[in-house]
Structures are given as structure tokens and as C-alpha cells.
Amino acid sequence: EFLASRKVVTSGSKAEIGERVVEHLDNGALKHEDLVRFVDCVAPWGKQHVFLYDGPRTEVRDWRTEKHVSEVLKAKKLLKYLNAQLPLILPEKLSVSSIVYDEGRELQVFAVQRRESVQRDKELDEEKTVDERRIELRAYEHVITRGIFWFRWNLVANLAELHISQLPSGDRYEDEETKFQEMLEGALELTQFQKIDIGHVINKLHELEDSGTAETRSHGIGFRSMGGRTILAQSPSLRDSVLGEVEVDTALRGIRKRSVGHIGNLYWLPANPSVIDGNPIVKEVRTVLIGNKKRINFPTPNTREVIEYVLSRVRALSK
């Protein structure tokens, strides 16, 4: 949509489109500022993990006043970030980049970090012979990306959420959450916020699917018993539900009543007014609900409306 609005051809592979973007930036047909502004708009809705919280009961009253917010930001030397644009230069260390405040309604904190990783590129592999020995050279590309942390605090409902853009494989989101908390220590105490229990949401979504009023289709589901034992079930294909065989359904039903959801690999279903109104989903949306870690993974990019809808349903079902 962005390229089309600038009358740039949108067909071709990702690599071809990327080359075309660079070419148009060089000749001035595209402006760097417009491209960055577009990326800043869509990045918060890309691949990500989300933690949901209930806000602290007492502190929220102070944060509803602009006077308090200004005093805190000034004391912690953060006032310069109020309504600032996200930076183009990526800091080596996680750093506050922008703070958006709507008096009495919402506080948002954006933080940015330079991320470096390596990605396998089989197309650049090489084979050669050295001293009659066959040598295989396997290529890895050095990739630099912008990691975005986005904290939203609804000051009216006193509900909050932390979005962390997808990390390189092997990194832990809980560690990144802690880094974000430590970065804001003394200004905004995130340790005062209560994390939402995702495990019971997995139970409820499985129960709804089992009862015929499904909001999601379960491709994989796992429950953990009070004794710490984990039982996992997976459907035969991505298009099938875990449910569908009497013996399996009966077993899962019994396990669900005595256990807490451990993992839910779930596809949220398109709008169905008979189930729930206001559903903006047009095509199935995959999420992974990680019960023991209390976070939600969106493994593919989505629209703002879809992500906000899914998060609202998770929060509602957690009650």
C-alpha cells in the first residue's frame, strides 16, 4: 500500500522490491522520512510477543495528571523523549526513544535496541576441493535489525501491555522484559503491575471449542497437572483441530478439568456474529499462548485491529 501510494511498482520477490526501494530512495522518488514514518506505523504490529498486566491501584491516580508525569520525566531526564520520533540510529543498549502521553487517558513508552544476529543463507554456500579434500562452506548472513519495545498503559481502565518485537532465535523474552523494567526503574515501576494468567485462557478457549462455540481452532494444546506433568496433543495437520476423535476428546476433557493450560497453538477464527460481535478477523490468525510464561506470541504480522481484538479477548477470558 505504501509503495503503491508513491506510484512504485509492487510486484516481484522481496529481494526485487527491496532493490526497487533503494533505487527510488537514491533518485529521490521516495523520501527516507516517509519510509521511516511508514515503518514506525507498522512495526508495532509485526511479529511479536506480548505480556498483559493489571495496573497498580494507587499509583494510577498520580499518572493521570500531566503535572506528575512532567515532574517524573524531568527528574529522570526523560522529558526530552516526550512525543519524540523513534530514532534512526540504533543504540547498542536498550534505550527509551519516545514517550507519548494523553492526559488522564494513556501513557505509552517506546524503547529501541540494536539487534545483531546471523541467518543461514543456503544460496551462498560453496563447495571446493583443497588438497584432494572436499570442503563445504556454509554461509551465514550478518543481520542488524531494530528491536522495538512498546509499553501501553490505559490510565482509565488501569490495564497495561508490553509488546516486544520478535527476538533472534534463542533469546528469552522474560529476560528482555526484565531489561525493560530495569531501564524504567525509578520512573515507572513495572514490578508493581500484575501479569495476567494466560493458562486459564487456554483452558477456556479449549472448552469453548469443545462446546461448539469456538473462538479458536486448536492445532496443538498442552495442559500441566498440579503435580507438574505435561500432556500435549496435536492435530494431524495445520487445517485440522485437535478435537475430532471421541477417545482423544474425552481424554482431553478429563485432563482439562484437572489441569492448567501450558501451551496453546491456536488459530483465531474469522467473524461469526453468533459467537461474538466486533470480530475484525477476516482470515484465521495464528497465536501461541504460552501459559507458564504468561505471554502471547503473534508469529506473523497483523493489523492493529486484529491484535487489539485478540488481546482484548485474552484479557476478557482471563477473568
C-alpha positions in Angstrom: 0.0 0.0 0.0 2.8 2.4 0.9 4.7 1.7 -2.4 1.5 1.9 -4.5 0.7 5.3 -2.9 4.1 6.5 -4.2 3.4 5.1 -7.6 6.2 2.5 -7.2 5.7 -1.0 -8.8 4.8 -3.5 -6.1 5.2 -6.8 -8.0 8.2 -9.2 -7.6 10.0 -11.0 -4.9 11.0 -9.4 -1.6 14.6 -9.0 -2.9 13.4 -7.3 -6.1 11.1 -5.0 -4.1 14.0 -4.2 -1.8 16.3 -3.3 -4.7 13.5 -1.1 -6.2 13.0 0.8 -2.9 16.8 1.5 -2.7 16.8 2.7 -6.3 13.8 5.1 -5.6 15.4 6.4 -2.5 18.6 7.1 -4.4 16.8 9.0 -7.2 14.5 10.9 -4.8 11.2 9.3 -5.8 10.9 8.0 -2.3 11.9 10.0 0.8 13.7 8.4 3.7 11.5 10.3 6.2 8.3 8.9 4.6 9.7 5.4 4.6 10.7 5.6 8.3 7.4 7.1 9.2 5.6 4.2 7.5 7.9 1.6 9.2 7.2 3.2 12.6 3.5 2.9 12.0 3.5 -0.8 11.0 6.4 -2.1 13.2 4.4 -2.3 16.4 2.0 -4.8 14.7 4.7 -7.1 13.3 5.9 -10.5 14.7 6.0 -10.1 18.5 5.3 -11.4 22.0 3.0 -9.6 24.4 2.7 -9.5 28.2 -0.6 -8.3 29.6 -0.9 -6.7 33.0 -3.4 -5.2 35.5 -2.1 -1.8 36.7 -1.3 -0.8 40.2 -4.3 0.5 42.1 -2.8 3.5 43.9 -0.1 4.9 41.5 -2.5 5.2 38.6 -4.2 8.3 40.1 -0.9 10.2 40.0 -0.1 9.2 36.4 -3.5 10.6 35.3 -2.2 14.2 35.8 0.2 15.9 33.4 1.9 17.6 36.3 3.0 14.3 37.9 4.2 12.9 34.5 6.2 16.0 33.7 7.8 16.0 37.2 8.8 12.3 36.9 10.2 12.6 33.4 12.1 15.8 34.3 13.6 14.2 37.4 14.7 11.1 35.4 16.0 13.2 32.5 13.4 11.7 30.2 11.4 14.8 29.3 13.2 15.2 26.0 11.6 12.0 24.8 8.0 13.3 25.2 6.4 12.9 21.8 9.8 12.3 20.2 10.1 10.3 16.9 11.8 6.9 17.1 15.5 7.2 16.2 17.1 6.1 13.0 20.4 5.4 14.8 20.1 2.2 16.8 21.5 2.3 20.3 23.7 -0.6 21.4 21.9 -0.7 24.7 18.1 -0.7 25.2 17.1 2.9 25.5 13.9 5.0 25.9 13.2 6.5 22.5 9.7 8.1 22.7 7.1 8.8 25.4 3.5 9.6 24.3 1.1 10.9 26.9 -2.6 11.6 26.6 -3.5 13.3 29.8 -5.7 11.1 32.0 -6.1 8.5 29.3 -3.0 6.8 28.2 0.8 6.6 28.6 3.0 4.9 26.0 6.7 4.2 26.3 8.8 3.2 23.2 12.3 1.8 23.6 14.7 0.8 20.8 17.7 -1.5 20.7 20.1 -2.6 18.0 19.9 -6.4 17.5 22.6 -8.4 15.7 22.1 -12.0 14.6 23.2 -14.4 11.9 20.8 -16.1 9.5 21.5 -19.1 7.3 21.7 -18.4 3.5 22.0 -21.6 1.6 22.2 -19.8 -1.7 25.7 -18.6 -0.8 27.0 -22.0 0.2 30.1 -23.1 -1.6 31.9 -26.4 -2.3 35.5 -26.7 -3.3 38.4 -29.2 -3.2 41.5 -28.4 -1.2 44.4 -31.0 -1.3 42.0 -33.6 -2.6 39.7 -32.9 0.3 36.1 -32.0 -0.3 35.3 -28.8 1.5 31.8 -27.4 2.1 31.5 -23.7 3.1 28.1 -22.8 4.7 27.1 -19.2 4.6 25.5 -17.1 7.3 24.4 -13.5 6.8 25.1 -11.0 9.5 21.8 -9.2 10.1 21.1 -6.0 12.0 17.5 -5.2 13.0 15.7 -2.6 15.1 14.2 -4.2 18.3 11.2 -2.3 19.5 9.6 -2.4 23.0 6.3 -0.8 23.4 4.5 -0.3 26.7 0.9 0.9 26.7 -0.9 1.8 29.9 -4.6 2.6 29.7 -5.0 5.0 32.6 -8.8 4.9 32.5 -9.2 1.1 32.8 -5.8 0.7 34.5 -4.7 -2.0 32.1 -1.3 -2.3 30.5 0.6 -4.4 28.0 4.2 -4.8 26.8 4.9 -5.6 23.2 8.4 -7.0 22.3 9.2 -7.4 18.6 10.4 -10.8 17.6 13.8 -11.7 19.1 16.6 -13.7 17.4 16.3 -17.4 18.0 17.5 -18.4 21.4 16.8 -15.1 23.2 14.4 -15.1 26.2 11.5 -12.7 26.3 11.4 -12.8 30.1 15.0 -11.5 30.2 14.0 -8.7 27.8 11.0 -7.9 30.0 13.4 -7.6 33.0 15.7 -5.3 31.0 12.8 -3.0 30.1 11.7 -2.9 33.8 15.2 -2.0 34.9 15.5 0.7 32.3 12.4 2.5 33.7 13.3 1.8 37.4 12.8 4.9 39.4 10.4 6.5 36.9 7.8 3.8 36.3 7.9 0.7 38.5 6.7 -2.1 36.3 7.2 -4.6 39.1 4.0 -3.1 40.6 2.0 -4.4 37.6 0.3 -7.8 37.9 0.8 -10.1 35.0 -2.4 -11.7 33.5 -2.6 -15.5 33.9 -2.7 -17.0 30.3 -3.0 -20.6 31.4 -6.7 -20.3 32.3 -7.4 -18.7 29.0 -6.1 -21.8 27.2 -8.5 -23.9 29.3 -11.4 -21.6 28.4 -10.7 -21.5 24.7 -10.4 -25.3 24.6 -13.7 -25.6 26.5 -15.4 -23.2 24.0 -14.2 -25.2 21.1 -15.3 -28.4 22.7 -18.8 -27.0 23.4 -19.3 -25.9 19.8 -19.0 -22.1 20.3 -15.3 -21.9 19.2 -13.4 -18.6 19.0 -10.3 -20.5 18.1 -9.2 -23.8 16.4 -6.6 -25.7 18.3 -3.7 -27.1 16.2 -1.8 -28.0 19.4 -2.7 -27.8 23.1 -1.0 -28.8 26.3 -2.0 -29.0 29.9 0.1 -29.2 33.1 -1.2 -31.1 36.1 -0.9 -29.9 39.6 1.9 -32.4 40.0 3.9 -30.8 37.2 3.2 -33.4 34.5 2.6 -32.0 31.0 0.3 -33.6 28.4 0.4 -32.4 24.8 -1.9 -33.1 21.9 -1.6 -32.0 18.3 -3.9 -32.2 15.3 -2.9 -34.2 12.2 -2.5 -31.1 10.0 -2.5 -27.3 10.2 -6.0 -27.3 8.9 -7.4 -29.7 11.4 -8.4 -29.3 15.1 -7.0 -31.3 17.9 -10.7 -32.2 18.6 -12.5 -34.7 16.4 -11.9 -38.2 17.8 -14.1 -39.4 20.6 -11.3 -41.0 22.6 -9.0 -38.0 22.3 -11.7 -35.5 23.1 -12.8 -37.5 26.2 -9.2 -37.7 27.4 -8.5 -34.0 26.9 -11.8 -33.1 28.5 -10.9 -35.0 31.6 -7.3 -33.6 31.7 -8.5 -30.0 31.2 -10.8 -30.2 34.3 -7.8 -31.1 36.5 -5.0 -29.1 34.9 -3.9 -25.6 33.8 -3.2 -24.7 30.2 0.5 -24.9 29.4 0.6 -24.1 25.7 -2.0 -23.3 23.1 -1.1 -23.2 19.4 -4.4 -21.6 18.3 -5.9 -20.1 15.2 -8.4 -17.3 15.9 -11.5 -17.7 13.7 -13.0 -15.1 11.3 -16.0 -13.1 12.3 -19.1 -15.1 13.4 -21.8 -12.9 14.9 -23.4 -15.9 16.6 -20.2 -16.3 18.7 -19.1 -12.7 19.4 -19.7 -9.3 17.9 -16.9 -6.9 16.8 -14.6 -9.5 15.5 -12.4 -7.9 12.7 -10.7 -11.1 11.7 -11.1 -11.9 8.0 -8.6 -14.8 7.7 -7.5 -17.2 10.5 -4.9 -15.6 12.8 -2.3 -17.8 14.5 -1.2 -17.2 18.0 0.8 -19.2 20.5 -0.4 -18.8 24.1 2.4 -19.7 26.5 0.7 -20.4 29.8 3.7 -21.0 32.1 5.4 -17.8 30.8 2.2 -15.7 30.7 2.8 -14.3 27.2 1.2 -14.3 23.8 3.1 -14.9 20.6 2.0 -13.4 17.3 4.3 -15.3 14.8 3.1 -13.4 11.8 2.4 -9.6 11.3 -1.2 -8.5 11.7 -3.2 -5.3 11.6 -3.7 -3.1 14.6 -7.4 -4.0 14.8 -6.7 -7.8 14.8 -4.0 -7.7 17.5 -6.0 -5.4 19.7 -9.1 -7.7 19.3 -7.2 -10.8 20.2 -5.6 -9.2 23.2 -9.0 -7.9 24.4 -10.4 -11.4 24.2 -7.5 -13.0 26.0 -7.9 -10.4 28.8 -11.7 -11.0 29.0 -11.3 -14.8 29.1 -8.7 -14.5 31.9 -11.3 -13.2 34.3 
